[in-house]
Amino acid sequence: MLQSCYRPLEVCFGGGGGRGTDDLLWHMDLKPHAYGDYSIAVVQANSSLEDQGQVFTSPSATYVGVYDGHGGPEASRFITTHLFSYLHKYTSEHGGLSAAVIRKAFVATEEEFLRIVEQSWRVNPQIASAGSCCLVGAIAKDVLYVANLGDSRVVLGRRSEGRRSNHSVGVVAERLTRDHNVAVEEVRKEVEALHPDDSHIVMYTHGVWRIKGIIQVSRSIGDVYLKKPELSRDPHFWQIGLPIYLKKPVLSSEPSILSRKLRPQDAFLIFASDGLWEQLSDQVAVEIVMKNPRVGIAKRLVRAAIEEAAKKREMSYEEIMRIEKGRRRNYHDDITVIVLYLDQRSPTGEGATDCTSLPVDIFSLHTDEADNTPLFSSH
């Protein structure tokens, strides 16, 4: 029987919640999964923690989720409580994991959230503007699946091939996801091609490219007002913003899905919200992981990102960490990092370590809806 406990995040993770410079930083240093170890760290910058994260482990599979919310935490919280359940349901029904199963779970999550919004937005118009990027990784039977909506990113650290590499620490970064963000010219052209009759579909405002001058990501869960033209024209919705007249949806919920066989040179995976990648390049991130101890490695990446943000403002790490949530968003975004080490091939295959004692666990970062207190649940 699965049991769950809900405790303050700082109690379960270690760090954060007390006095000092790490009040908004929570982390879990190292835990086992079917193919190695993993580490998690989260730092809050927004008034409400909009990032959410999950790791599910069993003796035969590992699942990772990073959900970067915007317009409020409702969509990312919803994904946290529903997506893995749909993945489990459809994997059981279809006899195993596949790209089709993952896509079906994404569709079900999106449709269920849309139903909730349609039932409640007249009472709570803000929920119609809540959305979330959605990044999922899954490993089963030596196959890695990655599914993505938005601009969270997974980067593989691949061992380099000795003398042919110029990287001193012997690791090469391989990006496994595509950022669905109109800051990327290819994505911008893709959106423009889908809306040839709308000369303002992508606009350059406040120093960045945005769809309809509003949002940078082109794919998400939620953001119902940008997917339901009839909603965007309803005066009830104007309570939270200017009228937006749409002829058709301007955002998509279709995930990009990659699958590939794990290879001997695959060393680790970094799953992170864009708050990390705004500060660190793919190569810098994998080098940090490769040359440092495993324990606390996700926290080390978060610290490196904050140090970079501080350097841009000519501040110290300690100074930026003393800034309260809400105001902190002027310096960096919420950041969620999950590092997944790949030590072995199939847990039941030749050369695998013993995973028979590995429990079925699911760890989720989320927030209490009543007071926005960060929580960490272990099932």
Secondary structure, DSSP 8 states (H G I E B T S, - for coil): ----EEEEHHHHHSS-SSSSTTTTEEEEEEEEETTEEEEEEEE--SSS--EEEEEEE-SSEEEEEEEEEESSSHHHHHHHHHHHHHHHHHHHHTTS--HHHHHHHHHHHHHHHHHHHHHHTTT-GGGGG-EE-EEEEEEETTEEEEEEESS-EEEEEEE--GGG---TTSEEEEE-S---BTTSHHHHHHHHHH-TT-TTSEEEETTEEEETTTBSBSB-EE-GGGT-HHHHT-GGGGGGS-----SS---B---EEEEEE--TTEEEEEEE-HHHHTTS-HHHHHHHHHHS-STTHHHHHHHHHHHHHHHHTT--HHHHHTS-TTGGGGT---EEEEEEE---S-TTSTT----TT---EEEEEEE-TTT--EEEEE-
